[in-house]
Amino acid sequence: MQIVEAVAAEAERQGAARVDAVHLRIGALAGIDKRALAFAWDLATENTVAAGSRLAFEDVPLVVSCPSCGQERRPESNWQLACPACPGIEPNILGGRELQLTAMELPA
């Protein structure tokens, strides 16, 4: 619902009566099920400027760096966080937690 509220506020700021599409960046660790979000979108946007709009997703991969050796990498799995180059087991997460509203498409 926060996404819908943000979309409605920005549409109002832009003077738009309708939103055609909403673009979101979703990180691998964000805990967002894109299918569930897409399923709920129609209900969540009912009677708003975003009613009937489509969702477009951009996946953001998990990116970590090892504080011990400095190696930066993209693990193939969210469970492969331990550094393969040294005994470091607590990586710094550089990317993959995002849930960002990046763009809206408004009618011409």
C-alpha positions in Angstrom: 0.0 0.0 0.0 3.0 2.3 0.6 3.9 1.9 -3.1 0.4 2.8 -4.1 0.4 5.8 -1.9 3.7 7.0 -3.3 2.5 6.5 -6.8 -0.7 8.5 -6.1 1.2 11.3 -4.5 3.6 11.6 -7.4 0.8 11.4 -9.9 -1.0 14.2 -8.1 2.2 16.3 -8.0 2.5 15.8 -11.8 -1.1 16.6 -12.4 -1.8 13.1 -13.8 -5.3 11.6 -13.6 -4.0 8.2 -14.5 -0.8 6.0 -14.3 -0.1 3.5 -17.0 2.8 1.6 -15.5 4.9 1.6 -12.3 8.6 0.5 -12.4 10.1 -1.1 -9.3 13.7 -2.2 -8.4 13.6 -5.3 -6.2 16.7 -6.7 -4.5 17.3 -10.4 -4.0 17.2 -9.9 -0.2 14.2 -7.5 -0.2 11.8 -10.3 0.8 9.3 -9.4 -1.9 7.5 -12.0 -3.9 7.0 -10.4 -7.3 4.2 -12.8 -8.2 2.3 -12.0 -5.0 2.8 -8.3 -5.5 1.6 -8.5 -9.1 -1.4 -10.5 -8.0 -2.4 -8.0 -5.3 -1.7 -4.9 -7.4 -5.1 -4.8 -9.0 -6.8 -4.9 -5.6 -4.4 -2.4 -4.0 -4.8 0.1 -6.8 -8.6 -0.2 -7.2 -10.2 3.3 -7.2 -6.8 5.1 -7.4 -5.0 6.8 -10.2 -3.0 3.6 -10.6 -6.0 1.4 -11.3 -5.4 -0.7 -14.4 -1.7 0.1 -14.4 1.0 -2.6 -15.0 4.0 -3.3 -12.9 7.5 -3.6 -14.4 10.2 -5.2 -12.3 14.0 -4.8 -12.3 15.8 -7.4 -10.4 18.8 -6.2 -8.3 21.3 -8.9 -7.6 22.9 -9.6 -4.2 26.4 -7.9 -4.1 28.6 -8.4 -1.1 32.1 -7.5 -0.1 34.3 -9.3 2.5 35.5 -7.0 5.3 38.6 -9.2 5.8 40.0 -9.4 2.3 38.0 -6.8 0.4 36.8 -9.2 -2.3 33.5 -8.0 -3.9 31.3 -10.6 -5.5 27.8 -11.6 -6.5 26.9 -14.9 -4.8 24.8 -17.3 -6.8 22.6 -17.9 -3.8 21.5 -15.8 -0.9 22.9 -18.7 1.3 26.5 -18.4 -0.1 27.6 -15.4 1.9 30.8 -16.8 3.3 33.9 -15.5 1.5 35.4 -18.2 -0.8 38.8 -16.5 -0.7 39.4 -16.3 3.1 37.7 -17.4 6.3 35.4 -14.2 6.4 31.9 -15.2 7.2 30.2 -11.9 7.8 30.1 -9.9 4.5 29.1 -6.3 4.0 25.9 -6.3 1.9 26.4 -3.7 -0.9 23.3 -4.4 -2.9 20.2 -6.5 -3.0 18.0 -5.1 -0.2 16.3 -2.5 -2.5 12.7 -1.9 -2.9 12.5 1.3 -5.0 9.9 3.0 -7.0 12.1 4.1 -9.9 9.6 5.4 -12.5 6.0 5.8 -13.5 4.6 6.0 -17.0 1.9 8.6 -17.4 -0.5 8.9 -20.4 0.6 11.4 -23.0 
